Amino acid sequence: MDCQLEKLNGAEKARSGIAYGCDELGRLKSVLVHTPGDELTLVNESNYKQWLYDKVPDISGYVEEHRNYQELLESNGVKVYELADHVEENRYLIRKMPNITFLHDTAVISRKGAMLSKMRPPAREKEEIVVKEALDNLGIPILNEFNRGEGFFEGCLLLSKETIFVADTERHTYPFIREFILNILKDFNEVIYARIPKARRYMHPDTVFNRIREDLALAYLPAFEEACLFTENSRERIDFKQFMRKKGVEIIPVSNSEQSRLACSFVPLESGTIFHYDTALDQKTRKNLENESVELIPFHPEALLAGGGSLRCHTLRLCRRKN
């Protein structure tokens, strides 16, 4: 009986909850990460493309760089939670998921709760199940999830307390996008939808757009084939750049080469300060950011590039606060 009571008390403590929500571009307080492990041994020369890797990873180098990134976060005051520490029932699945380290793709955390993805099978199937358990044990409620139907939806961007950005990528199916928009407009005022090319280099929304400050963003505008604004009662076609300018957001464009190096996929530490690969940006863009007084905290990737992801991909941001 005492053991059962101790377990219940531990579960209640775990579910008592941490601060969460990234609706404002404030200081990054906490993140969820997964340090890669034995699951990387599943990736080999015969199947790395099926696992969505760019090449077979150097496992020791991959793990070392990931840990170095965690240390960089912690040295800047960010609390780092490890996925496996908050998963019990579905922990066995982690060993089958070499992509689970890319936690950013699996959920977006608002103050109203988490918006879970439905990951694309077969390479990323069921990752959201593992993440849901971790979020539940951290005390973060689920605002939106996909419970049925055939399709996938790998992420969106939370722009403010009122606005969500969704890109129709190769990792999304439109019926699931439509379902998401209809559901999420019960809690948010508007959804910006963009149709972009169905190609690996545009696999997620942050490959084409990402905010640096409330009034400044990087974007690869040639990828925006169509953009629409959805509200509860309307849908209208928009010019994305002009619409964002009306919202007070100026866009610094990135080049084709920069976009292929994940120029738009970075992690803001706070408004105007970003963690980013030191290989991602051209000198011209760096100068533009310098002129805007943007601080760049560089990280040099070698082994991590095998996965085809950015620092942002490895980072599920749990909480931001302006104060």
N, C-alpha and C positions, 0 to 999 in steps of 0.2 A: 504493500500500500504506500509506504514512504517513497519508494522508487517511482511509483506511478505519479504521486503528488509532485515529486521533484521534476519529473519530465513535463508535467502540465504547467508548473510554474515557469520552467525554462521556455516552454512554447509561448506562454502569455507574455513573458519578458521580451522574447524575440518579436512578437507581434505588437508590442506597445508602440513601436513605430519610431522612425527617424524623420527628421525634417526632409521634405521632398518638394519638388516642383521647380521647373526651369522656364517659367512663363516670362520672366524678365531677364535681360542680359546683364545680370549682376555678377558678383564674385562667385566663382565655382567653389562650392563647399565640399561636395562629395561625389564620388563616382563608383560604379561597379565595374570590375575588370575580371577577366579570366586569364590567369597565367597559363600559357600553353603547356601541355604535358604529353603523356604517352600517345594521345590521339593523333599527334602529328606523324607518328610512324605509319599511319594508314595511307599517307600520301607518298606515292612512289612514281617512278618514271613512266609506268604504264597507265596511271590513272589521275595524275595531278590536274589535268584539264577538267576531268569529270568532277573533281573536288573543288573546282573553280580557283585553283592556284595558278600563278604564272610560271612557276617552276617548283621542283622539289625543294622544300626548305632545309637549310642547315639547322637542325633542331637545337643544338647547343647555342648557336649564335642567335637564333630566333628567340629562345627563352631569355637569354642574357639581355638582349635589346629591350624585350618587353619589361623585364625587371628594372632596367635603367630608366625606362619611361615612367614606371610607377614611382621610382625614387625622385624623378624630376617633378612629378605631380605633388608628392608629399613635401618636397623641399619648398614648394610654393604654397603650402598650407592646405592642400586638398586632402580630405580623408578618403582613403582607398579601401573599398570593401572587395573582398575576394569571393567570386561566385560560389566556389565549392564549399565555402564556410557556411553558406546559407541554403544549401540544397542537400536533402537526405533521400527522400523518396525516389527522385529521378537522377540521383548522382551517377548511376550506372550508364545513363545515356551520354554523359560528357565524354566518356572514353570512345564513343562512336562518332564524335562530332569535331573534326579538325577545324571547322569554321566557327565554333562557338566563341572563340577569342574575339570575333568581330561583333561585340555586344551592341554597339551603336545601332546596328540594323534591326535588332529584335524588339526595341521598345522606345517610346518617347515619354518622358515623365513631366506631366503638368501638375499644378496644385490640385486639380480635380481628380487626378489619378493617372495611371499608366495606360498608354495606347499601344497595345501589343500588335506586333506584326504577325503575319502568317507566312512562314519562310518557304522559299521555293524548293520543292523536292527535285531530285532525291538528295542533293548534296547538303541541304540545310534544313531538311524536314525535322520537325518537332523541337527545334531550338527554343521556340517560344514557350514550350511546356516547361523546360528547365528554368528559363528566366522568370516565368510566372511564379514558380515556387519560391525562387529567391526573393522576388519582390514581395510576395505574401509574407514571408518570414521576416522581412525588413519592415513590414507594416505599411506597405504602399498599396493602396487599393487599385483595382483594375477598372478603368473607365470604359475602354473599348477593346473587344477581341472578336476574332472570327471563329465561330463555333461549327460551321457547317459549309458545305459547298466545295466545289473544285476550283482552285485558283490560289493566288498568292499576292501578298502585299508586304513589301520589305521597306517600310519606313516612310516617315513624313518629317517635316520640319515645323517646330513650334516657334512662331515668330513673335507672338505676344499673347496676352490673356484673351484676345479676341480672334486671332488669325492663325490658321494652319496653312502650310504650303505642301502640296502633293505633286510629285512629278510622276508621270506615266512612263515608267522605265521598263527595261527587259525583265525586271524583278517584280512587276506588278501586272495584274490582269484587270481590265477595266470594270467588269462586274463587281470585283472586290473594292475598287476605288469608289464606284458609285455607292455601294453599301456603306463604306466608311464615311463618305461625305454626308449621306442622309442621316447617319447616326450621330456624327460628331457635331453637326449643326444644331443639335439640341443643347450643346454645351458651349459652343463657340459661335461667334457672329458671322464669320466668313471663312471660306476656303479658297485659296488661290490654286488653281489647277494648271499644270503645264504638260503638254504632250511633247516628248523629246525622243530622239532616235532610239530604237531598240537595239542597242549595242553595248557590249561589256564596259566600254569606257564611260558610259553614262548609266551605270548600274543602280545608282541611288540618287536621291534628290540633292545631296550635298556634293555631288560631282559637278553640278552646274551652278549652284548658288549657295552662299553662306554669308551670314552677317558677321562683321567685325565689331561694329558699334550699332547703337540704335539707328544711327543715321548714315551708316557706311557698310557696303557689302562688296564681295567679289562675285563675279558671275561670268559664265561663258555663254553669251547671248545667242550665238549662232545655233545653239542646241534647242532654243525655244521655238518649236514649230507652230505651236498654238498655245495661247493662255486664256483662261476664263476665270471669272470671279463667281463663286457660288455663295448665295445667302439662302436663308430659309425659304424665301419666296421668289427668288430670281436666279437667273444665270445670264451673264453677259461676257462677250469676248472683250479682252483687254490687250493693250500693248504693255507687256510686263515691265519694261524699263520705265515707261511714262507713269504707269500705275504706282510703282515703288517710289518714284520721285514725288508724286503727290502725297505719298505716305511719309515723306521726309527722308527717304533712304536714297542716297547717291550710290551708283554702282561703278566700281572700277572694273573694267573689262579685262579678262585674261585671254591670252593667246591660245591657239589650237594646241601648241606644244605644251604650254603650261597646264591646260586642262587635262591632257593625257598624263601629266605628272601629279595629278590630284591637287591642283592649285587651290581649288575651292573647298577642299576637305581638311579643315583645321579645327582646333579646339580653342575657343576663347577662354582664357583664364578669368578675364573680366572685360568690360567694355573697353576696346582699344588695345588689348594685350592678348596675343594668341600664341599657342604652341603650334609649331608647324615643321614639317620636313624642311631641311635646309636645301633640298634639291628641287623644291616644287616651283619656285618663283623666278622669273627673269629679273635682271637688274632694273629694267624699266618699271616693273610692278613694285619692286622693293623701294624704288625711289618715290613712286606715287604714295606708297604707304608711309614712308618716312616723312613726306610732305604733310601727311595727315596726322603726324605724331603717333602713329601706330607702333607699338613695341612688339617685336617678333622674338619669341623665345625659341631658338632653333634646336632641332633634334636631327642627328644624322642617321639615316637608315641604311642598312646593308642587308642583313638577313631578313628583316621584316618585309622587304619588297617582294619576297617570294609569294606572299599571300595576296598581293595586289591591293592591299588596303592601306589606309592612312592612319595617323595617330587617332583621328576622330573615330575611325571604324573600331578601334580597340577600346573605346571609351563610352560606356553608358552613363551619361550625366544624370545624377540623381537630384541634386539640389543646387540652385543658384539663389543668392540673396543680394539685394542692393545695399543692405545694411548689415 
